[in-house]
């Protein structure tokens, strides 16, 4: 798992996994950070991006 905060307000999360030990995949999220006060933040994420083997959720959406 990788978690990245970039200046000024970009958040990225990426989780890699293996299905049945041989089919690699990953889920990634990108979002925007909003400071609510000195103790709290809010992160609004875009829809997740899923990739399993050569299948890519973004490619499948564009193919329609």
Sine and cosine of phi, psi and omega as CSV:
sin_phi,cos_phi,sin_psi,cos_psi,sin_omega,cos_omega
0.00,0.00,0.69,-0.72,0.05,-1.00
-0.82,-0.58,0.73,-0.68,0.03,-1.00
-0.80,-0.59,0.83,-0.56,-0.07,-1.00
-0.79,-0.61,0.72,-0.69,0.14,-0.99
-0.90,-0.44,0.87,-0.50,-0.02,-1.00
-0.92,-0.39,0.57,-0.82,0.02,-1.00
-0.92,0.38,0.65,-0.76,-0.04,1.00
-1.00,-0.02,-0.44,0.90,-0.17,-0.99
-0.47,-0.88,0.49,0.87,-0.05,-1.00
-0.97,-0.23,0.73,-0.68,0.02,-1.00
-0.87,-0.49,0.68,-0.73,0.09,-1.00
-0.73,-0.68,0.73,-0.69,0.09,-1.00
-0.82,-0.57,0.66,-0.75,0.04,-1.00
-0.63,-0.78,0.79,-0.61,0.05,-1.00
-0.85,-0.52,0.84,-0.55,0.05,-1.00
-0.98,-0.18,0.54,-0.84,-0.01,-1.00
-0.49,-0.87,0.15,-0.99,0.04,-1.00
-0.75,-0.66,0.78,-0.62,0.02,-1.00
-1.00,-0.10,0.84,-0.54,-0.01,-1.00
0.85,0.53,0.36,0.93,0.08,-1.00
0.98,0.18,-0.01,1.00,-0.03,-1.00
-0.66,-0.75,-0.26,0.97,-0.01,-1.00
-0.96,-0.27,0.97,-0.25,-0.06,-1.00
-0.98,0.19,0.50,-0.87,0.04,-1.00
-0.41,-0.91,0.11,-0.99,0.07,-1.00
-0.39,-0.92,0.45,-0.89,0.12,-0.99
-0.85,-0.53,0.75,-0.66,0.03,-1.00
-0.78,-0.63,0.54,-0.84,0.04,-1.00
-0.77,-0.64,0.65,-0.76,0.13,-0.99
-0.85,-0.53,0.60,-0.80,-0.03,-1.00
-0.42,-0.91,0.06,-1.00,0.02,-1.00
-0.90,-0.44,0.71,-0.71,-0.01,-1.00
-1.00,-0.06,0.70,-0.72,0.05,-1.00
-0.79,-0.62,0.83,-0.55,0.03,-1.00
-0.99,0.16,0.84,-0.54,0.00,-1.00
-1.00,-0.01,-0.66,0.75,0.10,-1.00
-0.28,-0.96,-0.29,-0.96,-0.08,-1.00
-0.96,0.28,-0.14,0.99,0.01,-1.00
-0.87,-0.49,-0.32,0.95,-0.15,-0.99
-0.81,-0.58,0.57,-0.82,0.14,-0.99
-0.77,-0.63,0.29,-0.96,0.11,-0.99
-0.78,-0.63,0.68,-0.73,0.07,-1.00
-0.86,-0.50,0.82,-0.57,0.04,-1.00
-0.97,-0.26,0.91,-0.42,-0.06,-1.00
-1.00,-0.10,0.54,-0.84,0.17,-0.99
-0.97,0.26,0.18,-0.98,0.08,-1.00
-0.85,0.53,0.54,-0.84,-0.03,-1.00
-0.92,0.39,0.47,-0.89,0.08,-1.00
-0.95,-0.32,0.88,-0.48,-0.05,-1.00
-0.93,-0.37,0.74,-0.67,0.07,-1.00
-0.74,-0.67,0.83,-0.56,0.07,-1.00
-0.79,-0.62,0.89,-0.45,-0.08,-1.00
0.85,0.53,-0.80,-0.59,0.02,-1.00
-1.00,-0.02,-0.04,1.00,0.02,-1.00
-0.99,0.11,0.76,-0.64,-0.06,-1.00
-0.80,-0.60,0.81,-0.59,-0.04,-1.00
-0.87,0.49,-0.55,0.83,0.03,-1.00
-0.93,0.36,-0.62,0.78,0.02,-1.00
-0.92,0.40,-0.66,0.75,-0.01,-1.00
-0.89,0.45,-0.62,0.79,0.01,-1.00
-0.93,0.38,-0.66,0.75,-0.02,-1.00
-0.93,0.36,-0.44,0.90,-0.07,-1.00
-0.96,0.28,-0.31,0.95,-0.04,-1.00
-0.92,0.38,0.00,0.00,0.00,0.00
